[in-house]
Amino acid sequence: MRLDALTLRQLRALRAVAETGSLTAAAAALGLTPPAVHSQLRGLEGLAGCALLARAEHGAFRPTAEGRALLQAEAQVGVALGRAGREIGALRQGLSGNVVLGVVSTGKYFAPALVARLLRLLPMIEVTLRIGNRDAILAALAGNELDLAIMGRPPREPAVLADPIGPHPHIIIAAPDHPLAGQDPVTSGDLLGQTFLSRESGSGTRILMTRFLDRIGEGTPWRAVEMGTNETIKQAVMAGLGIALISQHTVTEELRSGRLVALSAIGLPIQRSWYLLRQADREMTPATARVHAEIEALRGSFLPTI
Protein backbone atom coordinates (compact mmCIF):
# COMPACT_ATOMS: atom_id res chain seq x y z
CA MET A 1 0.00 0.00 0.00
CA ARG A 2 1.36 3.42 -1.00
CA LEU A 3 0.98 5.21 2.33
CA ASP A 4 3.05 8.19 1.18
CA ALA A 5 0.28 9.26 -1.22
CA LEU A 6 -2.66 8.67 1.13
CA THR A 7 -4.58 11.77 2.31
CA LEU A 8 -6.85 12.58 5.21
CA ARG A 9 -9.57 13.63 2.75
CA GLN A 10 -9.60 10.13 1.31
CA LEU A 11 -9.92 8.62 4.78
CA ARG A 12 -12.74 11.02 5.67
CA ALA A 13 -14.57 10.04 2.49
CA LEU A 14 -14.24 6.35 3.36
CA ARG A 15 -15.48 7.00 6.90
CA ALA A 16 -18.47 9.03 5.70
CA VAL A 17 -19.60 6.41 3.15
CA ALA A 18 -19.12 3.57 5.63
CA GLU A 19 -21.25 5.38 8.24
CA THR A 20 -24.02 6.66 5.93
CA GLY A 21 -24.09 3.81 3.44
CA SER A 22 -24.31 6.01 0.35
CA LEU A 23 -22.29 8.42 -1.73
CA THR A 24 -25.06 11.01 -1.66
CA ALA A 25 -25.41 11.04 2.14
CA ALA A 26 -21.63 11.04 2.58
CA ALA A 27 -21.31 13.96 0.17
CA ALA A 28 -23.91 15.93 2.13
CA ALA A 29 -22.11 15.22 5.41
CA LEU A 30 -18.77 16.34 3.98
CA GLY A 31 -20.11 19.33 2.07
CA LEU A 32 -18.94 17.82 -1.25
CA THR A 33 -20.59 16.51 -4.40
CA PRO A 34 -21.14 12.74 -4.89
CA PRO A 35 -18.65 12.65 -7.81
CA ALA A 36 -16.01 14.28 -5.59
CA VAL A 37 -16.55 11.64 -2.89
CA HIS A 38 -16.42 8.89 -5.52
CA SER A 39 -13.14 10.30 -6.82
CA GLN A 40 -11.61 10.26 -3.33
CA LEU A 41 -12.68 6.64 -2.80
CA ARG A 42 -11.42 5.52 -6.19
CA GLY A 43 -8.04 7.08 -5.50
CA LEU A 44 -7.86 5.46 -2.05
CA GLU A 45 -8.73 2.02 -3.43
CA GLY A 46 -6.07 2.50 -6.08
CA LEU A 47 -3.49 3.13 -3.36
CA ALA A 48 -4.72 0.13 -1.34
CA GLY A 49 -4.82 -2.13 -4.37
CA CYS A 50 -8.18 -3.59 -3.39
CA ALA A 51 -11.84 -2.78 -2.85
CA LEU A 52 -12.57 -1.00 0.42
CA LEU A 53 -16.35 -0.85 0.07
CA ALA A 54 -18.91 -3.36 -1.18
CA ARG A 55 -22.63 -3.15 -1.82
CA ALA A 56 -24.74 -4.89 0.76
CA GLU A 57 -28.47 -5.58 0.83
CA HIS A 58 -30.68 -2.74 -0.40
CA GLY A 59 -27.70 -1.28 -2.25
CA ALA A 60 -25.99 0.31 0.79
CA PHE A 61 -22.21 0.46 0.90
CA ARG A 62 -20.44 -1.49 3.63
CA PRO A 63 -16.68 -1.68 4.30
CA THR A 64 -14.78 -4.78 3.28
CA ALA A 65 -12.32 -6.43 5.66
CA GLU A 66 -9.59 -4.27 4.14
CA GLY A 67 -11.81 -1.23 4.49
CA ARG A 68 -12.42 -1.99 8.18
CA ALA A 69 -8.68 -2.27 8.77
CA LEU A 70 -8.16 1.14 7.19
CA LEU A 71 -11.06 2.64 9.15
CA GLN A 72 -9.53 1.38 12.38
CA ALA A 73 -6.27 3.11 11.48
CA GLU A 74 -8.22 6.27 10.55
CA ALA A 75 -9.83 6.29 14.00
CA GLN A 76 -6.43 6.04 15.66
CA VAL A 77 -5.13 8.88 13.49
CA GLY A 78 -8.14 10.96 14.54
CA VAL A 79 -7.42 10.35 18.21
CA ALA A 80 -3.74 11.24 17.75
CA LEU A 81 -4.59 14.42 15.84
CA GLY A 82 -7.13 15.41 18.47
CA ARG A 83 -4.51 14.96 21.19
CA ALA A 84 -2.00 16.96 19.14
CA GLY A 85 -4.56 19.72 18.70
CA ARG A 86 -5.12 19.92 22.45
CA GLU A 87 -1.37 19.98 23.09
CA ILE A 88 -0.87 22.74 20.53
CA GLY A 89 -3.66 24.74 22.15
CA ALA A 90 -2.08 24.30 25.58
CA LEU A 91 1.33 25.36 24.24
CA ARG A 92 -0.10 28.46 22.57
CA GLN A 93 -1.94 29.44 25.76
CA GLY A 94 1.11 28.87 27.94
CA LEU A 95 -0.56 26.00 29.79
CA SER A 96 2.21 23.57 28.90
CA GLY A 97 5.74 23.65 27.54
CA ASN A 98 9.39 23.60 28.62
CA VAL A 99 11.24 26.49 30.25
CA VAL A 100 14.94 26.50 31.19
CA LEU A 101 15.69 28.78 34.16
CA GLY A 102 19.29 29.73 34.87
CA VAL A 103 20.26 30.92 38.35
CA VAL A 104 23.64 32.18 39.58
CA SER A 105 25.35 30.07 42.22
CA THR A 106 24.33 32.39 45.05
CA GLY A 107 20.70 31.66 44.22
CA LYS A 108 20.99 27.92 44.72
CA TYR A 109 19.78 28.38 48.30
CA PHE A 110 16.31 29.39 47.13
CA ALA A 111 16.13 28.30 43.47
CA PRO A 112 15.06 24.65 44.07
CA ALA A 113 12.19 25.79 46.31
CA LEU A 114 11.20 28.37 43.70
CA VAL A 115 11.13 25.75 40.93
CA ALA A 116 9.10 23.38 43.13
CA ARG A 117 6.62 26.19 43.74
CA LEU A 118 6.39 26.92 40.01
CA LEU A 119 5.71 23.26 39.28
CA ARG A 120 2.83 23.31 41.75
CA LEU A 121 1.42 26.50 40.23
CA LEU A 122 1.99 25.39 36.62
CA PRO A 123 1.89 21.57 36.70
CA MET A 124 1.89 21.15 32.89
CA ILE A 125 4.98 23.32 32.35
CA GLU A 126 8.34 21.61 32.81
CA VAL A 127 10.81 24.00 34.43
CA THR A 128 14.47 22.93 34.18
CA LEU A 129 16.92 24.54 36.61
CA ARG A 130 20.53 25.32 35.70
CA ILE A 131 22.99 26.67 38.28
CA GLY A 132 26.29 28.35 37.44
CA ASN A 133 28.44 31.35 38.21
CA ARG A 134 27.61 34.70 36.68
CA ASP A 135 29.81 34.28 33.60
CA ALA A 136 28.45 30.81 32.87
CA ILE A 137 24.83 31.92 33.18
CA LEU A 138 25.40 34.95 30.95
CA ALA A 139 27.12 32.78 28.32
CA ALA A 140 24.22 30.32 28.38
CA LEU A 141 21.71 33.16 28.08
CA ALA A 142 23.59 34.67 25.12
CA GLY A 143 23.75 31.23 23.50
CA ASN A 144 19.96 30.75 23.70
CA GLU A 145 20.44 27.89 26.15
CA LEU A 146 18.25 29.61 28.76
CA ASP A 147 14.77 31.08 28.54
CA LEU A 148 15.05 33.07 31.78
CA ALA A 149 17.81 33.84 34.27
CA ILE A 150 18.00 35.13 37.83
CA MET A 151 21.02 37.10 39.01
CA GLY A 152 21.92 40.11 41.07
CA ARG A 153 23.25 42.66 38.60
CA PRO A 154 22.00 42.88 35.00
CA PRO A 155 24.82 42.75 32.45
CA ARG A 156 25.65 45.19 29.70
CA GLU A 157 26.09 42.28 27.29
CA PRO A 158 24.09 40.44 26.10
CA ALA A 159 21.22 42.92 25.78
CA VAL A 160 18.58 41.86 28.27
CA LEU A 161 15.32 42.99 29.80
CA ALA A 162 15.62 42.86 33.59
CA ASP A 163 12.80 43.02 36.12
CA PRO A 164 13.48 43.28 39.89
CA ILE A 165 11.86 40.42 41.77
CA GLY A 166 13.05 40.87 45.35
CA PRO A 167 15.64 42.33 47.73
CA HIS A 168 19.17 40.95 47.76
CA PRO A 169 21.12 42.20 50.81
CA HIS A 170 24.85 41.52 51.16
CA ILE A 171 26.58 41.42 54.55
CA ILE A 172 30.00 40.73 56.01
CA ILE A 173 30.08 37.59 58.12
CA ALA A 174 32.48 36.46 60.84
CA ALA A 175 32.76 33.67 63.38
CA PRO A 176 30.92 34.41 66.66
CA ASP A 177 34.24 34.59 68.54
CA HIS A 178 35.93 36.87 66.01
CA PRO A 179 37.42 40.06 67.57
CA LEU A 180 35.14 42.24 65.45
CA ALA A 181 31.97 40.30 66.25
CA GLY A 182 31.00 42.43 69.22
CA GLN A 183 32.16 45.75 67.85
CA ASP A 184 29.47 48.23 66.81
CA PRO A 185 30.20 49.75 64.45
CA VAL A 186 33.25 48.16 62.86
CA THR A 187 35.48 50.80 61.29
CA SER A 188 36.72 50.75 57.72
CA GLY A 189 40.26 50.39 59.00
CA ASP A 190 39.32 47.32 61.01
CA LEU A 191 37.73 45.72 57.96
CA LEU A 192 40.66 46.47 55.69
CA GLY A 193 43.00 44.83 58.18
CA GLN A 194 41.22 41.50 57.87
CA THR A 195 41.63 38.62 55.42
CA PHE A 196 38.62 38.41 53.13
CA LEU A 197 37.54 35.02 51.84
CA SER A 198 36.34 35.51 48.29
CA ARG A 199 34.59 33.76 45.42
CA GLU A 200 36.34 33.25 42.08
CA SER A 201 36.71 35.86 39.35
CA GLY A 202 33.48 36.21 37.39
CA SER A 203 31.34 35.88 40.49
CA GLY A 204 28.88 38.71 41.10
CA THR A 205 29.67 38.61 44.81
CA ARG A 206 33.41 38.95 44.07
CA ILE A 207 32.71 42.03 41.93
CA LEU A 208 30.60 43.59 44.68
CA MET A 209 33.22 42.86 47.36
CA THR A 210 35.99 44.42 45.27
CA ARG A 211 33.98 47.58 44.67
CA PHE A 212 33.03 47.88 48.36
CA LEU A 213 36.58 47.45 49.69
CA ASP A 214 38.06 49.79 47.07
CA ARG A 215 35.47 52.42 47.98
CA ILE A 216 35.96 52.31 51.77
CA GLY A 217 39.74 51.88 51.46
CA GLU A 218 40.33 54.72 49.01
CA GLY A 219 43.36 52.94 47.60
CA THR A 220 44.41 51.08 50.74
CA PRO A 221 45.46 47.53 49.80
CA TRP A 222 43.50 44.63 51.23
CA ARG A 223 44.05 40.88 51.32
CA ALA A 224 41.75 38.26 49.85
CA VAL A 225 41.93 34.48 49.60
CA GLU A 226 39.94 32.91 46.78
CA MET A 227 37.68 29.96 47.47
CA GLY A 228 35.50 28.11 44.99
CA THR A 229 32.09 27.94 46.64
CA ASN A 230 29.94 29.71 49.20
CA GLU A 231 29.89 26.54 51.28
CA THR A 232 33.69 26.52 51.50
CA ILE A 233 33.70 30.20 52.42
CA LYS A 234 31.14 29.67 55.19
CA GLN A 235 33.10 26.79 56.70
CA ALA A 236 36.34 28.75 56.50
CA VAL A 237 34.77 31.78 58.22
CA MET A 238 33.40 29.56 60.99
CA ALA A 239 36.88 28.10 61.40
CA GLY A 240 38.31 31.60 61.91
CA LEU A 241 40.32 31.82 58.69
CA GLY A 242 38.90 35.22 57.80
CA ILE A 243 35.72 37.18 57.13
CA ALA A 244 33.63 37.40 53.97
CA LEU A 245 31.25 39.66 52.14
CA ILE A 246 28.44 37.39 51.06
CA SER A 247 24.80 37.32 50.08
CA GLN A 248 22.63 37.19 53.18
CA HIS A 249 20.48 34.59 51.43
CA THR A 250 23.37 32.12 51.50
CA VAL A 251 23.83 32.24 55.29
CA THR A 252 20.28 32.47 56.62
CA GLU A 253 20.45 29.24 58.57
CA GLU A 254 23.92 29.92 59.98
CA LEU A 255 22.89 33.39 61.20
CA ARG A 256 19.71 32.04 62.72
CA SER A 257 21.58 29.31 64.60
CA GLY A 258 24.41 31.60 65.73
CA ARG A 259 27.15 29.76 63.88
CA LEU A 260 27.93 33.00 62.06
CA VAL A 261 27.34 36.67 62.86
CA ALA A 262 26.86 39.71 60.64
CA LEU A 263 29.26 42.55 61.32
CA SER A 264 27.86 46.02 61.85
CA ALA A 265 29.60 48.69 59.77
CA ILE A 266 28.72 51.82 57.86
CA GLY A 267 27.42 50.92 54.42
CA LEU A 268 26.23 47.48 55.50
CA PRO A 269 24.17 45.67 54.53
CA ILE A 270 24.68 46.50 50.87
CA GLN A 271 21.20 46.56 49.43
CA ARG A 272 20.81 45.08 45.97
CA SER A 273 17.98 43.38 44.11
CA TRP A 274 17.48 40.06 42.43
CA TYR A 275 16.56 40.43 38.76
CA LEU A 276 14.69 38.18 36.37
CA LEU A 277 16.37 38.42 32.96
CA ARG A 278 15.40 37.54 29.41
CA GLN A 279 17.06 38.34 26.11
CA ALA A 280 15.89 41.65 24.68
CA ASP A 281 15.74 40.43 21.08
CA ARG A 282 14.05 37.11 21.75
CA GLU A 283 10.29 36.80 22.08
CA MET A 284 9.12 34.72 25.02
CA THR A 285 7.14 31.57 24.34
CA PRO A 286 3.71 31.43 26.00
CA ALA A 287 5.09 28.98 28.60
CA THR A 288 8.05 31.25 29.34
CA ALA A 289 5.71 34.22 29.68
CA ARG A 290 3.60 32.29 32.21
CA VAL A 291 6.65 31.35 34.29
CA HIS A 292 7.94 34.94 34.10
CA ALA A 293 4.58 36.29 35.29
CA GLU A 294 4.36 33.79 38.16
CA ILE A 295 7.87 34.64 39.42
CA GLU A 296 7.05 38.36 39.32
CA ALA A 297 3.74 37.76 41.12
CA LEU A 298 5.55 36.00 44.00
CA ARG A 299 7.23 39.35 44.82
CA GLY A 300 10.26 37.73 46.41
CA SER A 301 8.23 35.59 48.86
CA PHE A 302 10.48 32.64 47.93
CA LEU A 303 13.60 34.38 49.26
CA PRO A 304 15.07 33.22 52.62
CA THR A 305 14.54 35.39 55.71
CA ILE A 306 16.29 35.38 59.07
C-alpha positions as CSV (number, residue, x, y, z in Angstrom):
1,M,0.0,0.0,0.0
2,R,1.4,3.4,-1.0
3,L,1.0,5.2,2.3
4,D,3.1,8.2,1.2
5,A,0.3,9.3,-1.2
6,L,-2.7,8.7,1.1
7,T,-4.6,11.8,2.3
8,L,-6.8,12.6,5.2
9,R,-9.6,13.6,2.7
10,Q,-9.6,10.1,1.3
11,L,-9.9,8.6,4.8
12,R,-12.7,11.0,5.7
13,A,-14.6,10.0,2.5
14,L,-14.2,6.4,3.4
15,R,-15.5,7.0,6.9
16,A,-18.5,9.0,5.7
17,V,-19.6,6.4,3.2
18,A,-19.1,3.6,5.6
19,E,-21.2,5.4,8.2
20,T,-24.0,6.7,5.9
21,G,-24.1,3.8,3.4
22,S,-24.3,6.0,0.4
23,L,-22.3,8.4,-1.7
24,T,-25.1,11.0,-1.7
25,A,-25.4,11.0,2.1
26,A,-21.6,11.0,2.6
27,A,-21.3,14.0,0.2
28,A,-23.9,15.9,2.1
29,A,-22.1,15.2,5.4
30,L,-18.8,16.3,4.0
31,G,-20.1,19.3,2.1
32,L,-18.9,17.8,-1.3
33,T,-20.6,16.5,-4.4
34,P,-21.1,12.7,-4.9
35,P,-18.7,12.7,-7.8
36,A,-16.0,14.3,-5.6
37,V,-16.6,11.6,-2.9
38,H,-16.4,8.9,-5.5
39,S,-13.1,10.3,-6.8
40,Q,-11.6,10.3,-3.3
41,L,-12.7,6.6,-2.8
42,R,-11.4,5.5,-6.2
43,G,-8.0,7.1,-5.5
44,L,-7.9,5.5,-2.1
45,E,-8.7,2.0,-3.4
46,G,-6.1,2.5,-6.1
47,L,-3.5,3.1,-3.4
48,A,-4.7,0.1,-1.3
49,G,-4.8,-2.1,-4.4
50,C,-8.2,-3.6,-3.4
51,A,-11.8,-2.8,-2.9
52,L,-12.6,-1.0,0.4
53,L,-16.4,-0.8,0.1
54,A,-18.9,-3.4,-1.2
55,R,-22.6,-3.2,-1.8
56,A,-24.7,-4.9,0.8
57,E,-28.5,-5.6,0.8
58,H,-30.7,-2.7,-0.4
59,G,-27.7,-1.3,-2.3
60,A,-26.0,0.3,0.8
61,F,-22.2,0.5,0.9
62,R,-20.4,-1.5,3.6
63,P,-16.7,-1.7,4.3
64,T,-14.8,-4.8,3.3
65,A,-12.3,-6.4,5.7
66,E,-9.6,-4.3,4.1
67,G,-11.8,-1.2,4.5
68,R,-12.4,-2.0,8.2
69,A,-8.7,-2.3,8.8
70,L,-8.2,1.1,7.2
71,L,-11.1,2.6,9.2
72,Q,-9.5,1.4,12.4
73,A,-6.3,3.1,11.5
74,E,-8.2,6.3,10.5
75,A,-9.8,6.3,14.0
76,Q,-6.4,6.0,15.7
77,V,-5.1,8.9,13.5
78,G,-8.1,11.0,14.5
79,V,-7.4,10.4,18.2
80,A,-3.7,11.2,17.8
81,L,-4.6,14.4,15.8
82,G,-7.1,15.4,18.5
83,R,-4.5,15.0,21.2
84,A,-2.0,17.0,19.1
85,G,-4.6,19.7,18.7
86,R,-5.1,19.9,22.4
87,E,-1.4,20.0,23.1
88,I,-0.9,22.7,20.5
89,G,-3.7,24.7,22.2
90,A,-2.1,24.3,25.6
91,L,1.3,25.4,24.2
92,R,-0.1,28.5,22.6
93,Q,-1.9,29.4,25.8
94,G,1.1,28.9,27.9
95,L,-0.6,26.0,29.8
96,S,2.2,23.6,28.9
97,G,5.7,23.6,27.5
98,N,9.4,23.6,28.6
99,V,11.2,26.5,30.3
100,V,14.9,26.5,31.2
101,L,15.7,28.8,34.2
102,G,19.3,29.7,34.9
103,V,20.3,30.9,38.4
104,V,23.6,32.2,39.6
105,S,25.4,30.1,42.2
106,T,24.3,32.4,45.1
107,G,20.7,31.7,44.2
108,K,21.0,27.9,44.7
109,Y,19.8,28.4,48.3
110,F,16.3,29.4,47.1
111,A,16.1,28.3,43.5
112,P,15.1,24.7,44.1
113,A,12.2,25.8,46.3
114,L,11.2,28.4,43.7
115,V,11.1,25.8,40.9
116,A,9.1,23.4,43.1
117,R,6.6,26.2,43.7
118,L,6.4,26.9,40.0
119,L,5.7,23.3,39.3
120,R,2.8,23.3,41.8
121,L,1.4,26.5,40.2
122,L,2.0,25.4,36.6
123,P,1.9,21.6,36.7
124,M,1.9,21.2,32.9
125,I,5.0,23.3,32.3
126,E,8.3,21.6,32.8
127,V,10.8,24.0,34.4
128,T,14.5,22.9,34.2
129,L,16.9,24.5,36.6
130,R,20.5,25.3,35.7
131,I,23.0,26.7,38.3
132,G,26.3,28.4,37.4
133,N,28.4,31.4,38.2
134,R,27.6,34.7,36.7
135,D,29.8,34.3,33.6
136,A,28.5,30.8,32.9
137,I,24.8,31.9,33.2
138,L,25.4,34.9,30.9
139,A,27.1,32.8,28.3
140,A,24.2,30.3,28.4
141,L,21.7,33.2,28.1
142,A,23.6,34.7,25.1
143,G,23.8,31.2,23.5
144,N,20.0,30.8,23.7
145,E,20.4,27.9,26.1
146,L,18.2,29.6,28.8
147,D,14.8,31.1,28.5
148,L,15.0,33.1,31.8
149,A,17.8,33.8,34.3
150,I,18.0,35.1,37.8
151,M,21.0,37.1,39.0
152,G,21.9,40.1,41.1
153,R,23.3,42.7,38.6
154,P,22.0,42.9,35.0
155,P,24.8,42.8,32.5
156,R,25.7,45.2,29.7
157,E,26.1,42.3,27.3
158,P,24.1,40.4,26.1
159,A,21.2,42.9,25.8
160,V,18.6,41.9,28.3
161,L,15.3,43.0,29.8
162,A,15.6,42.9,33.6
163,D,12.8,43.0,36.1
164,P,13.5,43.3,39.9
165,I,11.9,40.4,41.8
166,G,13.0,40.9,45.4
167,P,15.6,42.3,47.7
168,H,19.2,40.9,47.8
169,P,21.1,42.2,50.8
170,H,24.9,41.5,51.2
171,I,26.6,41.4,54.5
172,I,30.0,40.7,56.0
173,I,30.1,37.6,58.1
174,A,32.5,36.5,60.8
175,A,32.8,33.7,63.4
176,P,30.9,34.4,66.7
177,D,34.2,34.6,68.5
178,H,35.9,36.9,66.0
179,P,37.4,40.1,67.6
180,L,35.1,42.2,65.4
181,A,32.0,40.3,66.3
182,G,31.0,42.4,69.2
183,Q,32.2,45.8,67.9
184,D,29.5,48.2,66.8
185,P,30.2,49.7,64.5
186,V,33.2,48.2,62.9
187,T,35.5,50.8,61.3
188,S,36.7,50.8,57.7
189,G,40.3,50.4,59.0
190,D,39.3,47.3,61.0
191,L,37.7,45.7,58.0
192,L,40.7,46.5,55.7
193,G,43.0,44.8,58.2
194,Q,41.2,41.5,57.9
195,T,41.6,38.6,55.4
196,F,38.6,38.4,53.1
197,L,37.5,35.0,51.8
198,S,36.3,35.5,48.3
199,R,34.6,33.8,45.4
200,E,36.3,33.3,42.1
201,S,36.7,35.9,39.3
202,G,33.5,36.2,37.4
203,S,31.3,35.9,40.5
204,G,28.9,38.7,41.1
205,T,29.7,38.6,44.8
206,R,33.4,39.0,44.1
207,I,32.7,42.0,41.9
208,L,30.6,43.6,44.7
209,M,33.2,42.9,47.4
210,T,36.0,44.4,45.3
211,R,34.0,47.6,44.7
212,F,33.0,47.9,48.4
213,L,36.6,47.5,49.7
214,D,38.1,49.8,47.1
215,R,35.5,52.4,48.0
216,I,36.0,52.3,51.8
217,G,39.7,51.9,51.5
218,E,40.3,54.7,49.0
219,G,43.4,52.9,47.6
220,T,44.4,51.1,50.7
221,P,45.5,47.5,49.8
222,W,43.5,44.6,51.2
223,R,44.1,40.9,51.3
224,A,41.7,38.3,49.8
225,V,41.9,34.5,49.6
226,E,39.9,32.9,46.8
227,M,37.7,30.0,47.5
228,G,35.5,28.1,45.0
229,T,32.1,27.9,46.6
230,N,29.9,29.7,49.2
231,E,29.9,26.5,51.3
232,T,33.7,26.5,51.5
233,I,33.7,30.2,52.4
234,K,31.1,29.7,55.2
235,Q,33.1,26.8,56.7
236,A,36.3,28.8,56.5
237,V,34.8,31.8,58.2
238,M,33.4,29.6,61.0
239,A,36.9,28.1,61.4
240,G,38.3,31.6,61.9
241,L,40.3,31.8,58.7
242,G,38.9,35.2,57.8
243,I,35.7,37.2,57.1
244,A,33.6,37.4,54.0
245,L,31.2,39.7,52.1
246,I,28.4,37.4,51.1
247,S,24.8,37.3,50.1
248,Q,22.6,37.2,53.2
249,H,20.5,34.6,51.4
250,T,23.4,32.1,51.5
251,V,23.8,32.2,55.3
252,T,20.3,32.5,56.6
253,E,20.5,29.2,58.6
254,E,23.9,29.9,60.0
255,L,22.9,33.4,61.2
256,R,19.7,32.0,62.7
257,S,21.6,29.3,64.6
258,G,24.4,31.6,65.7
259,R,27.2,29.8,63.9
260,L,27.9,33.0,62.1
261,V,27.3,36.7,62.9
262,A,26.9,39.7,60.6
263,L,29.3,42.6,61.3
264,S,27.9,46.0,61.9
265,A,29.6,48.7,59.8
266,I,28.7,51.8,57.9
267,G,27.4,50.9,54.4
268,L,26.2,47.5,55.5
269,P,24.2,45.7,54.5
270,I,24.7,46.5,50.9
271,Q,21.2,46.6,49.4
272,R,20.8,45.1,46.0
273,S,18.0,43.4,44.1
274,W,17.5,40.1,42.4
275,Y,16.6,40.4,38.8
276,L,14.7,38.2,36.4
277,L,16.4,38.4,33.0
278,R,15.4,37.5,29.4
279,Q,17.1,38.3,26.1
280,A,15.9,41.7,24.7
281,D,15.7,40.4,21.1
282,R,14.0,37.1,21.7
283,E,10.3,36.8,22.1
284,M,9.1,34.7,25.0
285,T,7.1,31.6,24.3
286,P,3.7,31.4,26.0
287,A,5.1,29.0,28.6
288,T,8.1,31.3,29.3
289,A,5.7,34.2,29.7
290,R,3.6,32.3,32.2
291,V,6.6,31.4,34.3
292,H,7.9,34.9,34.1
293,A,4.6,36.3,35.3
294,E,4.4,33.8,38.2
295,I,7.9,34.6,39.4
296,E,7.0,38.4,39.3
297,A,3.7,37.8,41.1
298,L,5.5,36.0,44.0
299,R,7.2,39.4,44.8
300,G,10.3,37.7,46.4
301,S,8.2,35.6,48.9
302,F,10.5,32.6,47.9
303,L,13.6,34.4,49.3
304,P,15.1,33.2,52.6
305,T,14.5,35.4,55.7
306,I,16.3,35.4,59.1
